[in-house]
């Protein structure tokens, strides 16, 4: 794998890592939202391009993002590759269809630092059909309340040391769920109540995430019974 563009900034506080493959229809909005961040933190944006055949790399460069080429084997591999090339103390994983608000970075970093956390996510709004709204409610009101919160891959801030200690995202189905569980097993994680992101509901047709939720809810219930 090789980077097309510049190396990371050594003085960077946060590195945004965005896996993207043929995301020209969405990526511009995501990058525009990052450009509009109201923050004093230094940040960089890394787009991990999975062999796109559309204008994805050109759009990334238009917004001065670093483009890293990837074979497109999996989203977990893309996120891990982006993390390897990142310079930030903190890694912010979002997707190519995630849009953040201006307060995202300042509020989320303030939250993790004030609470001594290694990672955090936040509330989300998912656009699309009714099923997407069900997923939105699940993330906002169930994932966030689990003893080991599930931090969606489209909205996850994690300290580099914690990320490296658990070995990054595993190459399994529902990699963000497995990542979250491993992370929360060793480090404190939580949801920030004052931050909101927006993502599209285009992937909600895959029921894997919801199925995994019920799987882990069952595990948590078993743990509570055992502790009791």
C-alpha positions as CSV (number, residue, x, y, z in Angstrom):
1,X,0.0,0.0,0.0
2,X,1.3,3.5,-0.7
3,X,0.2,7.0,0.1
4,X,-0.5,9.2,-2.9
5,X,0.0,12.5,-1.0
6,X,1.8,14.3,1.8
7,X,2.7,12.7,5.1
8,X,0.8,13.5,8.3
9,X,1.4,16.7,10.3
10,X,3.6,16.0,13.3
11,X,1.8,18.7,15.4
12,X,-1.7,17.2,14.6
13,X,-4.1,16.7,17.6
14,X,-6.7,14.6,15.7
15,X,-6.6,12.6,12.5
16,X,-9.9,12.0,10.7
17,X,-9.8,8.7,8.9
18,X,-12.4,8.1,6.1
19,X,-12.6,4.9,4.2
20,X,-14.0,5.6,0.7
21,X,-14.7,3.6,-2.4
22,X,-16.7,5.3,-5.2
23,X,-18.1,7.8,-2.8
24,X,-18.2,10.9,-5.1
25,X,-21.9,11.4,-4.4
26,X,-21.4,11.7,-0.6
27,X,-17.7,12.6,0.1
28,X,-17.9,16.3,-0.8
29,X,-20.6,17.0,1.8
30,X,-18.5,15.1,4.5
31,X,-15.3,17.0,3.7
32,X,-17.2,20.3,3.6
33,X,-18.5,19.6,7.1
34,X,-14.9,19.0,8.3
35,X,-13.7,22.2,6.7
36,X,-16.4,24.1,8.6
37,X,-15.3,22.8,12.1
38,X,-15.1,25.5,14.7
39,X,-12.1,24.4,16.7
40,X,-8.6,25.5,17.9
41,X,-7.4,21.9,17.7
42,X,-5.1,21.0,14.8
43,X,-6.5,18.2,12.6
44,X,-5.8,16.4,9.4
45,X,-8.1,14.4,7.1
46,X,-7.1,11.1,5.6
47,X,-9.2,9.5,2.9
48,X,-8.4,5.8,2.3
49,X,-9.4,5.2,-1.2
50,X,-10.4,1.6,-2.0
51,X,-9.6,1.6,-5.8
52,X,-12.3,4.0,-6.7
53,X,-13.3,4.4,-10.4
54,X,-15.1,7.7,-9.8
55,X,-14.0,11.1,-8.7
56,X,-13.5,10.2,-5.0
57,X,-9.7,10.8,-5.0
58,X,-10.0,14.1,-6.9
59,X,-12.7,15.3,-4.5
60,X,-10.5,14.4,-1.5
61,X,-7.6,16.4,-2.9
62,X,-9.9,19.3,-3.7
63,X,-10.4,19.6,0.1
64,X,-6.7,19.1,0.8
65,X,-7.1,15.7,2.3
66,X,-4.4,13.1,2.3
67,X,-5.3,10.3,-0.1
68,X,-4.0,6.8,0.8
69,X,-4.4,4.0,-1.7
70,X,-5.9,0.7,-0.4
71,X,-6.7,-2.6,-2.2
72,X,-10.3,-2.3,-0.9
73,X,-10.2,-5.7,0.9
74,X,-12.4,-4.6,3.8
75,X,-13.5,-1.5,5.7
76,X,-11.6,-2.7,8.8
77,X,-8.4,-2.9,6.7
78,X,-9.0,0.6,5.3
79,X,-9.5,2.1,8.8
80,X,-6.4,0.4,10.1
81,X,-4.3,1.6,7.2
82,X,-5.5,5.2,7.7
83,X,-4.6,4.9,11.3
84,X,-1.1,3.7,10.4
85,X,-0.6,6.8,8.3
86,X,-2.2,9.2,10.8
87,X,-0.2,11.7,12.9
88,X,-2.8,12.6,15.4
89,X,-2.8,11.7,19.1
90,X,-6.5,11.0,18.6
91,X,-8.1,9.1,15.7
92,X,-11.6,10.1,14.5
93,X,-13.2,7.5,12.4
94,X,-16.1,8.6,10.2
95,X,-17.6,7.3,7.0
96,X,-17.8,9.0,3.6
97,X,-21.5,9.9,4.2
98,X,-21.0,11.2,7.7
99,X,-21.5,14.9,8.3
100,X,-20.4,16.6,11.5
101,X,-21.5,19.8,13.1
102,X,-19.1,22.7,13.7
103,X,-18.8,21.8,17.4
104,X,-17.9,18.2,16.8
105,X,-14.2,18.2,17.5
106,X,-14.1,20.8,20.3
107,X,-17.0,19.2,22.3
108,X,-16.1,15.6,21.7
109,X,-12.4,16.1,22.7
110,X,-13.5,18.2,25.7
111,X,-15.8,15.4,26.7
112,X,-13.2,12.6,26.6
113,X,-10.6,14.6,28.3
114,X,-12.9,15.8,31.1
115,X,-14.1,12.3,31.8
116,X,-10.8,10.5,31.4
117,X,-12.0,8.4,28.4
118,X,-10.1,6.5,25.8
119,X,-12.8,6.6,23.2
120,X,-16.3,8.1,22.6
121,X,-19.1,8.4,20.1
122,X,-22.2,10.6,20.2
123,X,-25.8,10.9,19.1
124,X,-26.6,10.5,15.4
125,X,-29.3,11.3,13.0
126,X,-29.7,8.8,10.2
127,X,-31.6,9.9,7.1
128,X,-33.7,7.5,5.0
129,X,-36.6,5.2,5.5
130,X,-38.4,4.1,8.7
131,X,-35.9,1.3,9.2
132,X,-33.1,3.8,9.3
133,X,-34.9,5.7,12.0
134,X,-35.2,2.5,14.0
135,X,-31.4,2.1,13.7
136,X,-31.0,5.7,14.8
137,X,-33.0,5.1,17.9
138,X,-31.1,1.9,18.6
139,X,-27.7,3.6,18.4
140,X,-28.8,6.6,20.5
141,X,-30.8,4.9,23.2
142,X,-29.4,1.3,23.4
143,X,-25.8,1.2,22.1
144,X,-25.0,4.2,24.3
145,X,-26.4,2.5,27.5
146,X,-24.6,-0.8,27.2
147,X,-22.0,-1.5,29.9
148,X,-19.6,-1.8,26.9
149,X,-21.0,0.9,24.6
150,X,-21.0,0.1,20.9
151,X,-19.2,2.9,19.0
152,X,-20.3,3.0,15.4
153,X,-17.5,3.0,12.9
154,X,-19.1,6.0,11.2
155,X,-18.6,8.1,14.4
156,X,-15.8,7.1,16.7
157,X,-13.1,9.0,18.4
158,X,-10.3,6.9,20.0
159,X,-6.9,7.7,21.6
160,X,-4.1,6.3,19.5
161,X,-2.6,4.4,22.4
162,X,-5.8,2.5,23.1
163,X,-6.4,1.8,19.4
164,X,-2.9,0.3,19.1
165,X,-3.1,-1.7,22.3
166,X,-6.2,-3.6,21.1
167,X,-4.8,-4.1,17.6
168,X,-7.2,-1.8,15.7
169,X,-10.3,-3.0,13.9
170,X,-10.6,-6.8,13.6
171,X,-11.3,-8.2,10.1
172,X,-14.6,-9.7,11.1
173,X,-18.3,-9.0,10.3
174,X,-19.6,-6.0,12.3
175,X,-16.0,-5.0,12.9
176,X,-17.0,-1.8,14.7
177,X,-19.0,-3.8,17.3
178,X,-16.2,-6.2,17.9
179,X,-13.8,-3.3,18.1
180,X,-16.0,-1.5,20.6
181,X,-16.4,-4.5,22.9
182,X,-12.6,-5.1,22.9
183,X,-11.9,-1.5,23.6
184,X,-14.4,-1.1,26.4
185,X,-13.1,-4.3,28.0
186,X,-9.8,-2.5,28.7
187,X,-10.6,1.2,28.6
188,X,-13.4,3.6,29.6
189,X,-15.6,4.6,26.7
190,X,-18.9,6.6,26.5
191,X,-21.3,8.7,24.4
192,X,-21.1,12.5,24.4
193,X,-24.6,13.9,24.8
194,X,-23.9,17.3,23.3
195,X,-22.6,16.2,19.9
196,X,-24.7,15.2,16.8
197,X,-23.6,13.7,13.5
198,X,-25.7,12.9,10.5
199,X,-25.3,9.8,8.3
200,X,-27.3,8.3,5.4
201,X,-29.4,5.2,5.9
202,X,-28.2,3.5,2.7
203,X,-26.6,0.5,4.4
204,X,-29.4,-0.3,6.8
205,X,-30.6,-3.0,4.5
206,X,-28.0,-5.2,6.1
207,X,-29.4,-6.5,9.3
208,X,-26.1,-7.6,10.7
209,X,-25.8,-4.6,13.0
210,X,-29.2,-5.1,14.6
211,X,-28.6,-8.8,15.0
212,X,-25.3,-8.1,16.7
213,X,-27.0,-5.7,19.1
214,X,-29.4,-8.4,20.3
215,X,-26.5,-10.8,20.6
216,X,-24.6,-8.5,22.9
217,X,-27.7,-7.5,24.8
218,X,-28.1,-11.2,25.6
219,X,-24.5,-11.4,26.7
220,X,-24.8,-8.4,29.0
221,X,-28.0,-9.8,30.5
222,X,-26.1,-13.1,31.2
223,X,-23.3,-11.2,32.8
224,X,-25.7,-9.2,35.0
225,X,-27.4,-12.5,36.1
226,X,-24.0,-14.0,36.9
227,X,-22.9,-10.9,38.9
228,X,-26.2,-10.9,40.8
